[in-house]
Amino acid sequence: MRKLLLLTSLMLVFVSVFSQNKKAITHEDLWLMKRVGSPEISPDGKWVVFNVTEPSYVEADAVNDLWIVPADGSAAPRRLTSGKSSESGYQWSPDGKYIAFSAKREGDEAGQIYLLNVKEGGEAQRFTNISTGAGSPKWSPDGKMLLFNSSVYPGAYADSANKKIADERKKLKYKARVYTQFPVRNFDRWLEDKQGHLFVQAIGSDKAKDLLTDVAISGLAGFRLGSSVWSSDGKSVIFSAITDAEVSAYQETTSKLYTVSITGGDAKLLTTDNDSYGDPQLSADGKYLFCTSSAANNYKVYNLDYLTRFDYPSMQNKTVLAKQMDRPINSYTLAANTIFFTSESEGRDMLYSMPVTGGTPQLITKGGVGSYTGFSVSENGAAIVASFESSTMPTEVVRINANGTHSLISNFNTEKLKKLDMNAVEEMWTTSSRGKKIHSWIVKPAGFDANKKYPLFVVIHGGPASAWKDNWGYRWNYHLLSAPGYVLVLTDYTGSTGYGEKFAQDIQYDPFKGPADEVNEAAADAIKKFAFIDGSKQVAGGASYGGHLSNWLQGTTTHYKALISHAVLVNSEAQWGTSDGIYHREVMAGGPPWEQSKTWTEQNPIRLAKNFKTPVLVTVGEQDFRVPLNNALEYWAALKRMKVPSKLIVFPEENHWILRGENSKFFYQQLHEWLATYLK
């Protein structure tokens, strides 16, 4: 017993000393972490290529290059390209000799496709030279052609015609945007009249062919190109497209699947029902066409993306796969008569497999920690690599082992992470007053001592069709938020994803009250369960939909000492009329604003302005067209009218996110200062 007690004491001393040698994360630590892109494995499964961004607070000094590493991790990653232009869309040729990627290099007026000879070495060579730019390259099955995307002017089916239109527009003496259809904006940009088209170009040729020249649907004003894939014989291309974008003011648009020959001619419609389809992929033998599908125009605020299979080319025997999971399909790929896919469930993204003929999905990744996102599989299905991240580690590339564990084959941030004191997230389940099981993550601050009392920071996620995950973030980094000494509660309220389709749909007609009640109840449950939380010191905040809920809390409760609201609505009706998308807001409320349903009249924060009392920090990006600036200004006006202690910060360069390093640092500084003022 004495030996056991001595050993226990020594272990506690070791843990204490070890923790004292670590420090809380700073913004510099966070921002300067190297950011590792999704991996692409070579067809033979021996090599993995990915991009790495080396950030800087000076944007011009940031570097993005391609790196390569043996898939078995037998050597360290090495740099393939060198320069400040970013490379994206990288794809191996079928023989593993070349990597095609998109980049805007010196002398390029628009991004172009480049080819890098991996086996023989040397500099990447520019493959395309099209004035409208080229991206998303895809090799034909025989490796003799590349399929790529480019945005062209309507009716301009030759590069010379596109150049002529561009030159003519540059000479115009007036500046004006003219629209006859909705929408006119998307996220942070005004929409142009350019449309995405598909091009093919033979290796060794400098001529690109527009596949949509004779395609009737490409002439429609509502045409929006989606994803594409080569047919198994390389003679045609299958693609998804929206043709009814102009109806988005009063109904959901739908994406259909089409096929077009590479020799020209009109496209053939493949899907004829009312569902929406995307991400087409063909089995190696060409017998099955796979895609994602979801219900459309069923007057629901959320519909799952299902993995779907058709016999091809007959398009008969539509079969929805893995439906029993009741979870969204994030991404998928086909290899060796097997479907590999990632799916989100209860705060984690995991990797699964199943035969192309169907069956029960089998969980591949069994670690129970973190999230697997981008992944790639060798041609024979034997080698799998993936992007892996957790709440305590930014993305790295891993090899998936046969037993479901993984091994790091990149370690760009390992040494920096060793110096940081970051506690893994812990799960908590709460039974709400409505009888629902509600999931939350608990985050403890650096230097945590269970014998101390910590203020509670209730952080609310956006969406609402989103979720808090065991992953790494920059916008709301768990550990940077908790660094001053706060415990975080991160709750997935009704409307969140990863808990079944119905759970996400149940937010309809109850956008704020029900979810806010669940957030409050989860916070109260955490205070009851964990003695180290000081229930007398609570703050709350969020961004986007999380900020909307923060504004609802402003009007419905006073037990939070302070609030944070970023990119937020305060007036649902104003948001309906000025956002880049409107119809889904009508579906949420049960009708347009002028019909004044109960949702519009009873769940609109501005109508509760007489109750506004809680000090709040309001921040917004001036280029945010998803939740436009007018809502932040209306909230600010109401706060000043009600004499509420508040601060407004407008970021002129930012959109819905705060993406620039110095702006992000200032945001976190202001957030911490604001909360500290009211948590003394």
Buried (B, 14 or more C-beta within 10 A) or exposed (E): EEEEEEEEEEEEEEEEEEBEEBBBBBBEBBBBBBBBBBBBBBBBBBBBBBBBBBBEBEEEEBBBBBBBBBBBBEEEBEEBBEEEBBBBBBBBBBEBBBBBBBBBBEEBEBBBBBBBBBEEEEEBEBBBBBBBBBBBBBBBBEBBBBBBBBBBBBEBBEBEBBBBBBEEEEEEEEEEEEEEEBBEBEEBEEBEEBBBBBBBBEBEEEEBBBBBEBBEBBEBEBBBBBBBBBBBEBEBBBBBBBBBBBBBEEBBBBBBBBBBBBEEEBBBBBBEEEBBBBBBBBBBEEBBBBBBBBBBBEEBBBBBBBBBBBEBBEBEEEBBBBEEBBBBBBBBBBBBEBBBBBBBBBBBBBBBBBEBBBEEBEEBBEBEBBBBBBBBBBBEBEBBBBBBBBBBBBBBBBBBEEEBEBEBBBBBBEEBBEEBBBBBBEEBEBEBEEEBEBBBBBBBBBBBEEEEBBBBBBBBBBBBBBBBBBBBBBBBBBBBBBBBBBBBBBBBBBBBBBBBBEBBBBBBBBBBBBBBBBBBBBBBBBBEEBEBBBBEBBBBBBBBBBBBBBBBBBBBBEEBBBBBBBBBBBBBBBBBEBBBBBBBBBBBBBEBBEEEBEBBEEBBBBBBBEBBBBBBBBBBBBBBBBBBBBBBBBBBEBBEEBEBBBBBBBBEEBBBBBBBBEBBBBBBEBBBEBBBBBBE
